[in-house]
């Protein structure tokens, strides 16, 4: 390994990190919920536009320091799009070739962004993006990043300004500084692993809930312990949900899981657009729907406190899917009943009858 290149590469990543401000923590305006505060940590403001910026930075540092990534090493990744964008960003920063294997139905906006960052997209039908990525890495002598295996171990979960430390530090001056719950969704499982470990390491009373979309097996694995469970359909909510149990998903750090209908995820981003005057991605909708279920349960138990969840990425990446009424109808999804439930809840402060 060329030590000089390693030094330059790590320094380039450190400089990029130093130029980036921390992500914002936004309080959701919920006037009818005076005893409960809801916060969104806005991960969409990272330079590459999503929560996956943190993961990509960690994976590159992990690969470089392990000696897997050297000067000129082609980088290969299997992704549903957002991780590929973030890894393409860092590959361009380090002048490394980047290839990603993504599902053929990935939003056009994501594909254009990867290509803008000089990445090469390999589109495949079906869910087996893994073997295609491994094959391409072997053929071109590249390094297969394998986010689904290494996400939970590449990130320093104890501190070092990871998402958990940042979130809890930003909460320190709030009325309820230690959240009752943190709610996240899972793609690799790396974020839930980081937050869950950090909660235990800091001896906090916060509980962790993971939201899972349709066609994902994480919820089934959590309920049954059967790691062999698979799904024949890919998740429609890009960036989260997997057709197999990924190595980075750790159920032992999770206190609760909620299965979320895809129509509920879309209803939630429509509501958030009204509340925040901005568009969010589908995984943010999954997070917010599960958050509102947690809040409803808190109200039913007479509890007060705070709940924190994530804006994973912006809705501009999904204008031709989640924000396209024709696409929504084509998928057979009807967000209207879920949207009515959310509005009824926030307008009255009382959870409507279950859907």
N, C-alpha and C positions, 0 to 999 in steps of 0.2 A: 504494500500500500504506500502511496505517496503521501507522506505526512504533511507536506506543504499544501496539497489540495484539500486534505481533510480539514486542516486549520482554516483554510479560506472558506470552505463550504459551511462549517459550523459558524464561523464569523458572519457569513452572509445571512444565515438563518437567524442568528442572534440580532443582527441589525434590523432585519425585517420585523422581528418581535418587538424591538425597542421602539420602532416607528409606529407601532399599532397601539392605540389606546385600548383600555379595557372595554368590554361590551356593556351596554346600558342595562339597567334594571328598571323596568317600567311598571308602575302601579296601574292596574286596570280600574277605570272608573266604575265602581259598583255602589251607587248611593244607597241602594236598598239592602245592602249587606253591611251594616255599620260595625258588626263585631268580627267580621272576617275580611282580611286583606288578601288580594290576589296579585301576584307579581309575575311578569314575563321577563326573563333574561334574554336580551335581543342578540342572538348569535349571528344574525344576518349581516351585521355591520363589519365582520371580518373582511380583510382585503379580498379573499376569494368568495365571500358572500354567504357563508354558512357555518354552522357548528363544526363541520368537518375540517375547517381550517386548523383547529387545535389538533385533531387526530393526524392530519397530514404532516404537520410540523413534527409531532412526536414520532411518527413512523420514519420520516427521513432521518431525524437525529438517531433513532434506534438503529436503522440500517447502516448509517455511516459509522457510528461508534462500534458496531458489531463487525465492521469490515465487509459488509455485504454490498455496500454502495461505494464505488470508487469513481475516479475521474472518467467520464464518458460512459458509465454504466447505463444501459437502457432501463427504464423503470416501467414495469407492467403491473396493472391492477385490474381486479374484477370489481365492478361498482354498479350501483343504480344511477350514478350520475354526479351527485354532490361531492363525494370523496374524490372522484376522478377530476373534477374541476379544481379542487384544492391541491391535489397532488400535481396536476399539470402546472399550477401556479408555482409550486416549489421546484419542480423539474426545470421550468423555464428560468427561474432565479439562479439555478446551479448549472444551467446550460447542459442539461441531460435530456436525451430523447425520452418521450413518454408515450406509452400505448395503454389504452384501456379497453376492456371487454365489457360492454353494457348491453342490457336488453334492447331489442329492436324497438320497443314501444317507449323508450325513454323520450322525454319531452324534447322537442326540436330546439327549444331555448337552451337547454343544457348541452346538447351536442354542439351547437354553435359556440358556446362559451369555451368548451374544451378545445375546439379547433382554433379559436381565437388565441388561446394560450399555447399554440403549436402542438397540441396533443393529437394523436391519431386514434380514432374510434373504430372499434371492431364490433359491429352490431350482430347479436345472435338472437334467434327465437328460442323461447323456452327459458327455463331457469338455470341451466348449467353454464354459468359464466366462469366458474372456477377452473374447470379442466381446459377450457379454451385459453384462459390467461396463463396457466401453467405451461401449456404447449407453446404459446407464443414466446414466453420468457426463455424456454429452452432453445427454440429455433434461432433467436436473435442474441443469445448469450446475455440476457437481461436478468434483472432482479425482480421476482414476483413479490410485491409488497404484502399481499395476503392480509388485508385489513381485518378480515373476519376471524383470523387466528390471533393476530398480534395486537389488536386494539386495546385489550384490557391490560396488557403487560408493557406496552410501549410508553404509556402515560404514567408520570409520577403522581400517584394518587394521594400521597401524604401532604403535598403542598406545591411549591414552585409555581404559584399562580395558575393552577389548573382550574377547571370550571367550578369545581366544588368550593375551593378556597375563595375564589373571586365572588361567587354567589353569597356565601355566608358573610364575607367581609362587607359586602354592599348592604346586607341586611342589618348591620350592627346598630344603626341609628333609627331603625323603624320601630313602631309601637310594639310589634311582636317580633323581636329580632331573631329568635330561633323558630324557624317554620315548623308547623305541625307536620306538614307533608312537603316533599319535593316530588313532582310528577314529571317523568320523562318517558319517551318512547324508545324502542330499541331497533337498531339496524344491525350493527355488530354486537352491541351490548357493552361497548367500551365506556360510554357515558354513564350508564347505570352502575357499572362496576366501579368507576372512579368515585361517583357520588356516594354510593353505598359504603365503600371502604372508608372514605373520608369521614362520613357520619360516625362510624364506629371508632375510628382512630381518634377523633376529637371528643368522643364520649357524649355525643349530642342525643337529645330525645327525639329528633326529627325522624319521621318514617318515610320510606321510599316506595312510591307506586310506579309501576311500569305499565304504560298503555300499549296495547298491541292491536294492529289493524286486522281486517279480514285477510284470509289466505296466508296468515303467518302462524308458525307453529310454536312460538315462544310461550304463549299462554297455555297451550296444551302440555308442553314440557313442564311448565311450572306446576300445573295441576297434577300431572301423573308421574313425573320423574322419568318418563320414557324418552331418552335421548335419540332414539331411532325414528321418532315421528317425523313425517314429511308431508308436504302439500304439493299437489299437482299443478296448482295455479300460483302465479307470482302476485305479490302485493300490488294493489293499484295505488297505494300511497307511497310515492317514490321516497327512497332513503330509509324507510323503516319496514319492519316485517320481513321475515325470511322463510323460504320453503323448506329449510332444514335448520336444525339447532346448531348455531355457530359456537365455536370454541370459546369465544370471548364473552358469551352470555353467561353470567353467574347468578343463578336463581337464589343462592344462599345469602346474597346481600339485599334481596328484594323483600319488602314486607307485604306487598299486595300487587296483584295484577288486575287490569280491567280490559276486557275485550271491547273494542270500539268499532261500530259499523262504519263503513266508508262514507255512507250518506251523512252520518253524524259528524265526521271529520270535515266534510265540505260545508255543512251547515255552520260549523264553528268558525271557519275562516270567513264566511259571509258576515257573521256577527262581529268578528274582530275587525273587519273592514269598517263597520259602522262605529265601533267603539274607538278605534285607533286612527281611522282615516288612512289606512294602508293595507296592502295585500300581503298575506302570509302564505307560506307553502302548506301543503296538505298535512305534513307531519305535525305542524304547529296546531292544526285543527284537531288532530288526534289527541295531542297533549291537552288542549283546552277542554275538549269534551270530557275526558277523564278527570280533569281538575274540577269541573263543575259537578261531577258525580261525587267526588270527595267532599266538596263544599256542601252539597245537599245532605250527605251523611253527617257531616259536622253539625249542621243546623238541626237535623232530627235528633241528635244526641245533646243539643244545647251547648255545644262547644264554641269557643272563639279562638282566634289565632290567625296565622298567615299560611298561605300556600304559594309555592314558587314553581313555575314551569318554564318552558323554553319556547322562544321563537327560533326555529331551527334554520330557516332560510326564507327569502322573500318570495312573494307570489308572482313576481315578474317572470319567474322560470316556468310558470304553469299557465300562461295565458291561453294556450291552445288545448289545455286539458281541464283542470279544475275550475277555471274561470270561463270556460266555453260551455254554454247551455246545451249546445248540440252534442258535445262529447259526453256531458253528464247524462243526458237522456239516452245516448247510445249505450252507455254502461248500465242502464237500467236502475239508476240511482235517483232517489227522491229525497232531497235534503229538507223539504218544506216542513214535515212534522217535527223534525229535530230542531229546526230553526225556530219554530213556534214555541217549543219547549224551552229553549234557551231564553228567548225574549220574555216569556211568561215568568221565568225564574228571576231574571234580572230586574224586571219591571215591578215585581211584587216582593221580592226577597223570600219567597216561599217556593220550594220545589214543587212543580206540578206533578200530577200522577205519572207514574212510570210509563214509558212508551212500550 
